[in-house]
Amino acid sequence: MSIRAAVVGLGWAGRELWLPLLREHADFEVVAVVDADPASRAAFREETGLAVYPTVDAFTAREVDLAVVAVPNHLHVEVAGALLATGISVFVEKPVCLTSAEADVLAMAERRGGMLLAGSAARYRGDVAALRETLAELGDIRHVDLGWTRSRGVPRAGGWFTQRGKAGGGALFDLGWHLVDTLAFLLGPAHFTQVIGVTSDDFVNVGAWRAAWRQDEPGAEAADVEDTARGFLVRDDGVSVSLRASWASHEARDVSSIRVEGRAGVAELRCTFGFSPNRDPEPVLTVTREGTTTRIPVPAERIGIEYTRQLDDLAAMLADPGTRGRAIAETRPIVQMIENFYASAGSARARRTVPAYQ
C-alpha cells in the first residue's frame, strides 16, 4: 500500500526535487500540495491536476500519511508542529530547526502526534558509505577534517536564504549541517564539548560570486549572513573536528571533502555534495598508511541518487515505531553546536572592533 504524501512548499526544493522524486517512487503517492502563494497554486494545479491548498489545515491524518516540509527555514517548526499535532508524520530536511528551543517545541509536538523524520541526504551517497567501510581499518579515530567549499555558489542576495531572520544563518546552516550530519553517520552521534568558530562575508553581497545553476527567488535586501564558516570542534568522545563551509571561494571547482585520521591510517574522500555541475569528474577515496596511499574503488552514481535512497529509507522508518524521537536526538547536537559556533564567531567579531591600546 502506497504512503500518501503531501508536499508543503513550491519553492525550488519542493517543486524540482521532492515532488518529482515522490511521484516516481513506488512507495509513495502524492495526494496534496500546499503553497501560500495563489499564483503558484494556480499554475501548479493547471500543470499537474493535483490538489493544491493554501494551508496545511486543509487535510488530516485520514487523508495524508506523510508531509514533506519544503518551506523557508524559519517556518519549519511552525509548519511541522502544526502537522504533527494533527497526527500526520512529517519529514523535514536540514536544517530541522534553528535553535535548541525550537527543538524542544518539535519534541513536544512529536510526543503528542505524528512521527518526525529528518536528516541529510549526504549520508546516502555511495562514496560516503565506502568511506565508512574503511574506518575499521584506521584504528582509534583522532581527528576529522570536514569541508564543503564552492567556487561560486552564493544564493541570490535578498531572498530568504541570505536573511538571518529567515534562514537562521548562512553557509553554516546550509552546508555545515550536511557535513555534521555526515560525521554522525560515520562516527556515531556525539555532542560537542568545545566549539570555536569564525565567519566571514567577503562574497555574499557581490553578484559575481552567485551560482548560475541556483534558482533562488530574488529580493531587494542585502544579505546579512556569512558566506564562509571556519571552526574547530571537540566531540565528547575526544575526536577533534575542523569544519569549513563556504558558499564561495577562489577554488576552481565545488568540492566536498572528508579526511579521517586514525591511529593506524588516514582515509580521505574528495567529491561534490549536492547538484552543482561545477564538480570533479568523479569521487576519489584513498587510504594512507605509513607513507603509502591506496585508492579505494567507489561506485559511479548519477547526481542526486542519494535523495532516492533517502526516500527508500523513509518508507522503512515510518513503519518502525522505534523511529520516534530519533530525529530530535540527532538534531540537538547539531543545532547546539551551531548556536555555540555563532556565539564564538560573534565574540571574535566584537574583539576585532575594539581598538588596540596604544
N, C-alpha and C positions, 0 to 999 in steps of 0.2 A: 504494500500500500504506500502511495507517494506521500511525502511530507508536504503539507500545504504551506506555502511560503508567501510572505509579503515583503516587499522591498520599500523601505522608508527613505525617501530622498532621491531626486532625479538629477543630482549633480553628476560629475564625471564618474565617480566610483559606482554609484547606483546604476546609472544608465549604461555605461560602457564596460563595466566589469561584472558586477554581481547579477544583474538581470540576464545577460546572455549566458553566464555560467549556470545559473539556476535553471533556465529554460532548456538548456542542453543536457542537464544531468538527470539520469534515470530515477534518482531517489527523490526528486523534488518536482512540485507543480506550483508555478507562480499563480496565485489566485487574486492578488491585490497589490496595488502600488499606491504610495502616499507621497504627495508633494504639496507644499503650501502655496506654490505659485500657480495661479489659474491658467496662465498661458502654457506653462509646462504640462499641466494636467491635460489640457485640451489637445495639445499637439501629440502627446503620447497616446491618449485614448484613440485619436483618429488613426495613428500609425499602427497600433497593435491590437486594438479592440479590448484590451484588458480594463478591468475596473480600476479607476484612479480616484482617490479620496483626498480631501484637504487635510484631514487629521487622523490620528491613529484610533480615535474612539469610534470610527465608522465600522469596525468589525470586532469580533470577540474570539475567545478561545474555541468556540464551537465551529468557527469558520477558518481559523488560521492556527497552525501548529508552531511556526517559527517566523519571526520577523527579523530581517537583516537591516540593521540600522546604519544608514549611509548619509547622515546629516553632518553639518559642521560640528567640530569638536565640542563646543560649549553647549550643544544641545543633546549630547549623548546621554547624560544622566536623566534629563527631563523626559526624553522620549522613551528610553529604555525602561526607566522606572514606571512610567505610565503603562507600558505594555506588560511588564512583569506583574503589575498589580492586578491585571485582568486575567492572569493565568497563562498568558502567551509566553512561550520561551523566546529568547532574544539572542541574536549574535551581534556583537559589536567588535569591529576591528580596532586596531590601535588608533589613537590612544583610548583605552577603555573609559578613562575619566581623567580629570585634570588635577585633582587634589585628593589627599587622603580622606578628607571629609566627604567628598563625592563617593569614594569607595565605600564608606560607611552607609551612605544612602542606598547604593546598589545592593549591598549585602542584606540590608533590611528588606528591600523590595523582593529579593530572590527568596528569602526565608518565607515570605508571605504569599508568593505567587509562582510565576513561571521560572524556568531554569535559565541562568545566564551563561552564555558561551562567549569566548573571546580568544584572541591570540593573533600572532603574526604568521603570515604565510611562509616567511623565510625558512622556518624550521621544516617545511615540507619539500624543500629543494633536494634533489638527488645528490648534489655536491656537498651540501651540509650534512646529509646522512652519511656520506662516505667519510667526511672529516670525523664525525662522531665515532665511526667504527675504528679509526686509527688511535683513539685516545687511550685505549687499554695498553697500547704498546709504549706509551710515553712515561709510565710510572706516575709518581705523585705529581700533580699539576701545581705549578708555582705561579704562572703569570699568563694572562691572555691580552693580546692586542686586538681591539675591535675598531674597524674603520669603515665608513661609507662616505666617500668623497666624490662629489660630482664636479665635472669641469664647468658646465653651465646648467644649472637646474633650479634656479630660484623661481618660485611661484610668482605669478603676475602680481605686482605691487598693488595694494588697495583692495584685493579680495580678502575673504575671511581668513585664508591661510596665513597671511602675513600680519594679522591683527592679534595682538596678545590677548585681548579680551575675548576673542572668539576661538583662537587656536590654542591658547594656553602658553605657547612659546613657538619657537621656530624649528630649526633643524633638529634640535634635541628631541622634541616631541615627535616630529615627523619621521626622521631616520633613526635616531638613537633608540627609540622604543623597540624597533625591529631588532637592532643589534643586541640589546639587553635581553630581549625575549629569546633570541637565538642562543645567547650564552647560557640561559637557564636550561634550554633543551640539551645543550652539550654537556654541561657540568652538573645539572640538577639545580633546583631552586635554592636561593640563599638571599639573606638580607645583606645590606652593605653597612658596615660599621664605620667606614670613613669615606667621605666624598669631598673631593676638591675639584672645582671646575672654573673655567673661564669661557666667556663668549665674545664674539666679535660680529660686526655688521658691516664689513667692508664692501660687500657686493649687493646686498638685498634691495637697495634703492637705486641701483644702476641698471638701466634697461638692457644693456649689452650682455648681462650675465643671466638673463632669463632663458629658460629652456623652450626651444621652438616646439618640442614634442608635447609639452604640457598643455592642457585645455582648461586653465583656471578662469574663473569669472573675473572680469576686470573690476576695478574700483578706483575711487578718487583719492583715498587717503594714503599717506606714506606708510611704509612698513615700520613696525616698532618691535620686531623680533630679531633674534640673531640668525645669521646665515651659517655660522660655524660655532660648534661647541667642542671644547677640548677638556678632558678631565682625567683624573686618576682616582680609582676606587679600590676599596678593600672589602672583600666578601667576609662573611662571618666564619667561613671555613679556612680563612687565611690566604686565599688566592687573590693576588693583585690584578687589577684590570686597567689598562689605558684605553680611553674611548675618544674617538673623533667622529663627528657627524657634520658634514659640510654640504650645503646646497650649491656652492660654487668654489672654485679654486683655480690655480694655474696649471692643473693637470690636463693632459690631452684627452683622457677618457674618464668615464664614470666607473669607479672601482669600489667594490666591497671586499674587505679583507679580514680574515680571522687568523691570528697566529697564536698557537697554544704551546707554551713552554713547559715541559715536564722534566723530571729528574733523569729520564732515560732517553729523551729526544725532543724534537720540536716538529710540530705539524703546522703547515700553513696552507690556507685556501685563499686564492685570489679569483674573484668572479665579479658579477654585477647583479645586485638585487634589483627587483622591480622591472619596469618596462622600457627604460631608456634605450634607444637604438645606438647611443654612443658608448659602446661597450667593447670589452675584449672579445675576440672571436670565440673563445671557449674558456671554461673554468680550468684552473690549474691547481692541483693539490699535490703537495710534496711533504715528505718526512725526512728530517735530517738527524743523523746520529754520528757523533764522533767525526765530523767533517765530511761525511758522505751524504749526499742528497739524492733521494729516490723519488721519482714521480709516480703517484698513485693514480690508476685509471679512475675516471668518474664518468657517469652516463651523459651522453649527449641528449639534451632535452629542449623542447620548444619553450620559448619565453612565456611565462605565466602558468606553466603546468602545475606549479605549487598551489595555485588557488583552486584548481580542480581537485587536487588531493586533499586540500583543506575541507572542501565540501564532502568528500568521501568520509572524512573523519567526523564531521559534524553530525552526519546521519547516525553513526555509531554512538557518539556521545549523547545524543538526545535519548537514545534507548537505554542508556546506562544511568541508573539512579545515583551512582557514585560520582557522577559528573557535578552534581550540585555542590556549589561552594568552591569548586576548583578554580574558576576564572578569577574570583576575588582574591583567593590565596596567591595566585600568580601575579595579579595586578599590584597588590600592595607594595612589594619590594621595589617595583619599578617606579611607581608614582612617588614613593617616599624618597627614592634616590634622586629623582628629577627635582623634587622640592628642595632637597639639600644642595643639589648641584646649582640651582639658580640662586639660592641663598649665598653660597660660596662665591659665585660669579658677581653677585651684587656687592658683596663686601670688597672684592678685589677692585671693582669699578669705583666704589666710593673712595678707596685708598688712593687710586690714581688721580682723583680730583683734588686731593689735599695738597697744597703747595709745599714743597720741600723747605725745611728750615735752612736759613742762610747761615 
